[in-house]
């Protein structure tokens, strides 16, 4: 199922909100979707990251679990770089969302 333009707009908006947000990161952990970061950060930051993970999962993966590169490029938010990680398990697709000066979020799915 192809996500609609509202989903793309919502992801762009949430990414911009996270970039503008003063992220609580007392351990200076760059992996914003990691367990240790989630334990140390504030609730609003957790909610923003969870929303990004959910929306990105809907948009960036096809039904077989492969990355959809043109959708990753189409997001086009200044300060955000979205790429597929090449070093991943053979049956997994991992996408990394780098947020300028904040850290990165990873989302992954199994490939069928």
Contact map, one row per residue, 1 for C-alpha under 8 A:
1110000000000000000000000000000000000000000000000000000000000010000000000000000000000000000000000000000000000000
1111000000000000000000000000000000000000000000000000000000100000000000000000000000000000000000000000000000000000
1111101100000000000000000000000000000000000000000000000001100000000000000000000000000000000000000000000000000000
0111111100000000000000000000000000000000000000000000000000000000000000000000000000000000000000000000000000000000
0011111110000000000000000000000000000000000000000000000000000000000000000000000000000000000000000000000000000000
0001111111000000000000000000000000000000000000000000000000000000000000000000000000000000000000000000000000000000
0011111111100000000000000000000000000000000000000000001000100000000000000000000000000000000000000000000000000000
0011111111110000000000000000000000000000000000000000001000100000000000000010000000000000000000000000000000000000
0000111111111000000000000000000000000000000000000000000000000000000000000000000000000000000000000000000000000000
0000011111111100000000000000000000000000000000000000001000000000000000000000000000000000000000000000000000000000
0000001111111110000000000000000000000000000000000001001100000000000000000010000000000000000000000000000000000000
0000000111111111000000000000000000000000000000000000000000000000000000000011100000000000000000000000000000000000
0000000011111111100000000000000000000000000000000000000000000000000000000000000000000000000000000000000000000000
0000000001111111110000000000000000000000000000010011000000000000000000000000000000000000000000000000000000000000
0000000000111111111000000000000000000000000000000001000000000000000000000000100100000000000000000000000000000000
0000000000011111111100000000000000000000000000000000000000000000000000000000100000000000000000000000000000000000
0000000000001111111110000000000000000000000000010000000000000000000000000000000000000000000000000000000000000000
0000000000000111111111100000000000000000000010011000000000000000000000000000000000000000000000000000000000000000
0000000000000011111110000000000000000000000000000000000000000000000000000000001000000000000000000011010000000000
0000000000000001111111000000000000000000000000000000000000000000000000000000000000000000000000000000000000000000
0000000000000000111111100000000000000000000010000000000000000000000000000000000000000000000000000000000000000000
0000000000000000010111110000000000000000000000000000000000000000000000000000000000000000000000000000000000000000
0000000000000000010011111000000000000000110010000000000000000000000000000000000000000000000000000000010000000000
0000000000000000000001111100000000000001110010000000000000000000000000000000000000000000000000000000000000000000
0000000000000000000000111111100000001001100000000000000000000000000000000000000000000000000000000000000000000000
0000000000000000000000011111100000000001100000000000000000000000000000000000000000000000000000000000000000000000
0000000000000000000000001111100000001001000000000000000000000000000000000000000000000000000000000000000000000000
0000000000000000000000001111110000000000000000000000000000000000000000000000000000000000000000000000000000000000
0000000000000000000000001111111100011000000000000000000000000000000000000000000000000000000000000000001000000000
0000000000000000000000000001111100000000000000000000000000000000000000000000000000000000000000000000011100000000
0000000000000000000000000000111111001000000000000000000000000000000000000000000000000000000000000000001111000000
0000000000000000000000000000111111001100000000001000000000000000000000000000000000000000000000000000001110000000
0000000000000000000000000000001111101100000000001000000000000000000000000000000000000000000000000000000111000000
0000000000000000000000000000001111111100000000000000000000000000000000000000000000000000000000000000000000000000
0000000000000000000000000000000011111110000000000000000000000000000000000000000000000000000000000000000000000000
0000000000000000000000000000100001111111000000000000000000000000000000000000000000000000000000000000000000000000
0000000000000000000000001010101111111111100000000000000000000000000000000000000000000000000000000000000000000000
0000000000000000000000000000000111111111110001000000000000000000000000000000000000000000000000000000000000000000
0000000000000000000000000000000000111111100000000000000000000000000000000000000000000000000000000000000000000000
0000000000000000000000011110000000011111110000000000000000000000000000000000000000000000000000000000000000000000
0000000000000000000000111100000000001111111011000000000000000000000000000000000000000000000000000000000000000000
0000000000000000000000110000000000000101111111000000000000000000000000000000000000000000000000000000000000000000
0000000000000000000000000000000000000000111111100000000000000000000000000000000000000000000000000000000000000000
0000000000000000000000000000000000000000011111110000000000000000000000000000000000000000000000000000000000000000
0000000000000000010010110000000000000000111111111000000000000000000000000000000000000000000000000000000000000000
0000000000000000000000000000000000000100111111111100000000000000000000000000000000000000000000000000000000000000
0000000000000000000000000000000000000000001111111110000000000000000000000000000000000000000000000000000000000000
0000000000000100110000000000000000000000000111111111000000000000000000000000000000000000000000000000000000000000
0000000000000000010000000000000110000000000011111111100000000000000000000000000000000000000000000000000010000000
0000000000000000000000000000000000000000000001111111110000000000000000000000000000000000000000000000000000000000
0000000000000100000000000000000000000000000000111111111000000000000000000000000000000000000000000000000000000000
0000000000100110000000000000000000000000000000011111111100000000000000000000000000000000000000000000000000000000
0000000000000000000000000000000000000000000000001111111110000000000000000000000000000000000000000000000011100000
0000000000000000000000000000000000000000000000000111111111000000000000000000000000000000000000000000000000000000
0000001101100000000000000000000000000000000000000011111111100000000000000000000000000000000000000000000000000000
0000000000100000000000000000000000000000000000000001111111110000000000000000000000000000000000000000000000100000
0000000000000000000000000000000000000000000000000000111111111000000000000000000000000000000000000000000000110000
0010000000000000000000000000000000000000000000000000011111111000000000000000000000000000000000000000000000000000
0110001100000000000000000000000000000000000000000000001111111000000100100000000000000000000000000000000000000000
0000000000000000000000000000000000000000000000000000000111111100001110110000000000000000000000000000000000000000
0000000000000000000000000000000000000000000000000000000011111111111100000000000000000000000000000000000000001000
0000000000000000000000000000000000000000000000000000000000011111111100000000000000000000000000000000000000000000
1000000000000000000000000000000000000000000000000000000000001111110000000000000000000000000000000000000000000000
0000000000000000000000000000000000000000000000000000000000001111110000000000000000000000000000000000000000000011
0000000000000000000000000000000000000000000000000000000000001111111000000000000000000000000110000000000000001111
0000000000000000000000000000000000000000000000000000000000001111111100000000000000000000000010000000000000000010
0000000000000000000000000000000000000000000000000000000000011100111110000000000000010000000010100000000000000000
0000000000000000000000000000000000000000000000000000000000111100011111110000000000000000000000000000000000000000
0000000000000000000000000000000000000000000000000000000000010000001111111000000000000000000000000000000000000000
0000000000000000000000000000000000000000000000000000000000000000000111111100000000000000000000000000000000000000
0000000000000000000000000000000000000000000000000000000000110000000111111110000000000000000000000000000000000000
0000000000000000000000000000000000000000000000000000000000010000000111111110000001100000000000000000000000000000
0000000000000000000000000000000000000000000000000000000000000000000011111111000001000000000000000000000000000000
0000000000000000000000000000000000000000000000000000000000000000000001111111000000000000000000000000000000000000
0000000100110000000000000000000000000000000000000000000000000000000000111111100000000000000000000000000000000000
0000000000010000000000000000000000000000000000000000000000000000000000001111110100000000000000000000000000000000
0000000000010011000000000000000000000000000000000000000000000000000000000011111100000000000000000000000000000000
0000000000000000000000000000000000000000000000000000000000000000000000000001111100000000000000000000000000000000
0000000000000000001000000000000000000000000000000000000000000000000000000000111110000000000000000011000000000000
0000000000000010000000000000000000000000000000000000000000000000000000000001111111000000000000001111000000000000
0000000000000000000000000000000000000000000000000000000000000000000000000000001111100000000000001110000000000000
0000000000000000000000000000000000000000000000000000000000000000000000011000000111110000000000111100000000000000
0000000000000000000000000000000000000000000000000000000000000000000000010000000011111000000000111000000000000000
0000000000000000000000000000000000000000000000000000000000000000001000000000000001111100000011110000000000000000
0000000000000000000000000000000000000000000000000000000000000000000000000000000000111111000011110000000000000000
0000000000000000000000000000000000000000000000000000000000000000000000000000000000011111000001000000000000000000
0000000000000000000000000000000000000000000000000000000000000000000000000000000000001111100000000000000000000000
0000000000000000000000000000000000000000000000000000000000000000000000000000000000001111110111000000000000000000
0000000000000000000000000000000000000000000000000000000000000000000000000000000000000011111110000000000000000000
0000000000000000000000000000000000000000000000000000000000000000000000000000000000000001111100000000000000000000
0000000000000000000000000000000000000000000000000000000000000000000000000000000000000000111110000000000000000111
0000000000000000000000000000000000000000000000000000000000000000100000000000000000000001111111000000000000011110
0000000000000000000000000000000000000000000000000000000000000000111000000000000000011001101111100000000000011110
0000000000000000000000000000000000000000000000000000000000000000000000000000000000011101000111110000000001111000
0000000000000000000000000000000000000000000000000000000000000000001000000000000001111000000011111000000001110000
0000000000000000000000000000000000000000000000000000000000000000000000000000000001111000000001111100000111100000
0000000000000000000000000000000000000000000000000000000000000000000000000000000111100000000000111110000111000000
0000000000000000000000000000000000000000000000000000000000000000000000000000000111000000000000011111001110000000
0000000000000000001000000000000000000000000000000000000000000000000000000000001110000000000000001111111100000000
0000000000000000001000000000000000000000000000000000000000000000000000000000001100000000000000000111111000000000
0000000000000000000000000000000000000000000000000000000000000000000000000000000000000000000000000011111000000000
0000000000000000001000100000010000000000000000000000000000000000000000000000000000000000000000000011111100000000
0000000000000000000000000000111100000000000000000000000000000000000000000000000000000000000000000111111110000000
0000000000000000000000000000011110000000000000000000000000000000000000000000000000000000000000011110011111000000
0000000000000000000000000000001110000000000000001000100000000000000000000000000000000000000000011100001111100000
0000000000000000000000000000001010000000000000000000100000000000000000000000000000000000000001111000000111110000
0000000000000000000000000000000000000000000000000000100110000000000000000000000000000000000001110000000011111000
0000000000000000000000000000000000000000000000000000000010000000000000000000000000000000000111100000000001111100
0000000000000000000000000000000000000000000000000000000000001000100000000000000000000000000111000000000000111110
0000000000000000000000000000000000000000000000000000000000000000100000000000000000000000001110000000000000011111
0000000000000000000000000000000000000000000000000000000000000001110000000000000000000000001110000000000000001111
0000000000000000000000000000000000000000000000000000000000000001100000000000000000000000001000000000000000000111
